[in-house]
Amino acid sequence: MFFGIQNSFGLKLKFYDNGIDKVWTEYSIPEHFQGYPGVAHGGFIAAMLDEVCSRTAMISDSNHFMMTAKMDIKYRCPVPVDHLLRIIGKLTKSRDRILQAEGYIYLDDETIAAQSSVILVDIPEATLDESKLQELGWEMISD
């Protein structure tokens, strides 16, 4: 739970949703996540896009956990560390146990720095231990 708000090693991100098809958060990537001086590591960018896309499954059910089956990423420009970013996930298609979403990372000047297209599938219920969710600070905040 890298993104849980009570995870002592996590990023403490608060995710918000519009109740329909959009999830967002804001974050300034600390310098210790840089891959090159002043530029965020691409793997960290991928993790943020993956998380915001998977959170779209939770808009109508905060306990609907899914895992990424496929993820395509376009890195459009370097993402600077220590600058406030807007990270948005948009639900594009949902059927049965499969969901498609898009993720975007915006710089403060509205430039799209990175974007993703993600296919998510349900996690088998037998592998989930929902008793740990509150302990890890897992929640979605409706707008």
C-alpha positions as CSV (number, residue, x, y, z in Angstrom):
1,M,0.0,0.0,0.0
2,F,2.6,2.5,-1.2
3,F,-0.1,5.1,-1.5
4,G,-2.0,4.5,1.8
5,I,-2.4,7.7,3.9
6,Q,-1.5,5.9,7.2
7,N,1.4,3.8,5.7
8,S,4.5,5.1,7.5
9,F,6.6,4.5,4.4
10,G,3.9,5.7,1.9
11,L,3.4,8.9,0.1
12,K,0.3,10.0,2.1
13,L,-1.6,10.9,-1.0
14,K,-5.3,11.8,-0.7
15,F,-7.3,10.7,-3.7
16,Y,-10.6,12.4,-4.7
17,D,-13.3,11.5,-7.1
18,N,-16.2,13.1,-8.9
19,G,-18.5,10.1,-8.2
20,I,-18.7,9.2,-11.8
21,D,-15.5,8.6,-13.8
22,K,-12.6,10.7,-12.6
23,V,-10.1,10.4,-9.7
24,W,-7.3,12.9,-8.9
25,T,-4.7,13.9,-6.5
26,E,-1.8,16.4,-6.3
27,Y,1.8,15.7,-5.3
28,S,5.2,17.1,-5.4
29,I,7.8,14.4,-6.0
30,P,10.7,14.6,-3.5
31,E,14.2,14.7,-4.7
32,H,15.0,11.2,-3.4
33,F,12.7,9.8,-6.1
34,Q,14.8,11.4,-8.9
35,G,16.2,9.2,-11.6
36,Y,18.4,11.9,-13.0
37,P,19.3,15.2,-11.3
38,G,16.1,17.2,-11.0
39,V,14.0,14.7,-12.9
40,A,11.6,12.1,-11.4
41,H,12.4,8.4,-12.0
42,G,10.3,6.9,-14.7
43,G,9.4,3.9,-12.5
44,F,8.0,6.3,-9.9
45,I,5.9,8.1,-12.6
46,A,4.6,4.6,-13.7
47,A,3.6,3.8,-10.2
48,M,1.6,7.0,-9.8
49,L,-0.2,6.5,-13.1
50,D,-0.9,2.9,-12.2
51,E,-2.4,3.9,-8.8
52,V,-4.6,6.7,-10.1
53,C,-6.0,4.4,-12.8
54,S,-6.7,1.6,-10.4
55,R,-8.5,4.0,-8.1
56,T,-11.1,4.6,-10.8
57,A,-12.5,1.1,-10.0
58,M,-13.2,2.4,-6.5
59,I,-15.4,5.4,-7.4
60,S,-18.6,3.5,-6.8
61,D,-17.2,0.9,-4.4
62,S,-14.2,1.8,-2.2
63,N,-13.4,-1.9,-1.7
64,H,-13.3,-2.8,-5.3
65,F,-9.6,-3.8,-5.8
66,M,-8.2,-4.5,-9.2
67,M,-4.8,-5.3,-10.6
68,T,-3.1,-4.1,-13.7
69,A,-3.1,-6.6,-16.6
70,K,-1.6,-4.2,-19.2
71,M,-0.2,-0.7,-19.0
72,D,1.1,1.5,-21.8
73,I,2.9,4.7,-20.9
74,K,3.9,7.7,-22.9
75,Y,6.5,9.9,-21.3
76,R,6.0,13.2,-23.0
77,C,8.6,15.4,-21.1
78,P,10.7,15.2,-18.0
79,V,8.8,15.4,-14.8
80,P,10.6,17.7,-12.4
81,V,11.0,16.9,-8.7
82,D,9.9,19.4,-6.1
83,H,7.1,20.8,-8.3
84,L,3.4,20.4,-7.7
85,L,1.8,17.9,-10.1
86,R,-1.8,17.1,-10.8
87,I,-2.4,13.4,-11.3
88,I,-5.7,12.3,-12.9
89,G,-7.3,9.0,-13.7
90,K,-10.3,8.6,-16.0
91,L,-12.5,5.5,-16.3
92,T,-13.0,4.9,-20.0
93,K,-14.7,1.5,-20.1
94,S,-16.1,-1.0,-17.6
95,R,-17.6,-4.4,-18.2
96,D,-17.8,-7.5,-16.0
97,R,-14.5,-8.0,-14.3
98,I,-12.4,-5.8,-16.7
99,L,-11.9,-2.0,-16.6
100,Q,-10.1,0.4,-18.8
101,A,-8.7,3.7,-17.6
102,E,-6.4,6.5,-18.7
103,G,-4.0,8.3,-16.4
104,Y,-2.4,11.7,-16.8
105,I,0.3,13.7,-15.0
106,Y,0.1,17.4,-15.5
107,L,2.8,20.0,-14.8
108,D,1.8,23.3,-13.2
109,D,1.5,24.9,-16.6
110,E,-1.1,22.3,-17.7
111,T,1.5,20.4,-19.9
112,I,0.8,16.7,-20.0
113,A,4.1,15.2,-18.8
114,A,3.1,11.5,-18.9
115,Q,0.0,9.5,-19.8
116,S,-1.1,5.9,-19.6
117,S,-3.7,3.5,-20.9
118,V,-4.4,0.7,-18.5
119,I,-6.4,-2.5,-18.5
120,L,-7.4,-3.7,-15.0
121,V,-8.9,-7.0,-13.9
122,D,-10.5,-8.0,-10.6
123,I,-8.3,-9.4,-7.9
124,P,-9.7,-12.8,-6.7
125,E,-11.5,-12.3,-3.4
126,A,-9.6,-15.2,-1.8
127,T,-6.4,-13.1,-2.0
128,L,-7.8,-10.0,-0.3
129,D,-7.7,-9.4,3.4
130,E,-10.1,-6.5,3.9
131,S,-9.4,-6.4,7.6
132,K,-6.1,-4.6,6.8
133,L,-7.6,-1.8,4.7
134,Q,-8.4,0.6,7.6
135,E,-5.1,-0.2,9.3
136,L,-3.3,0.9,6.1
137,G,-5.4,4.1,5.7
138,W,-7.1,3.0,2.5
139,E,-9.9,5.3,1.6
140,M,-11.4,7.3,-1.3
141,I,-12.7,10.8,-0.7
142,S,-15.7,11.9,-2.7
143,D,-15.8,15.4,-4.1
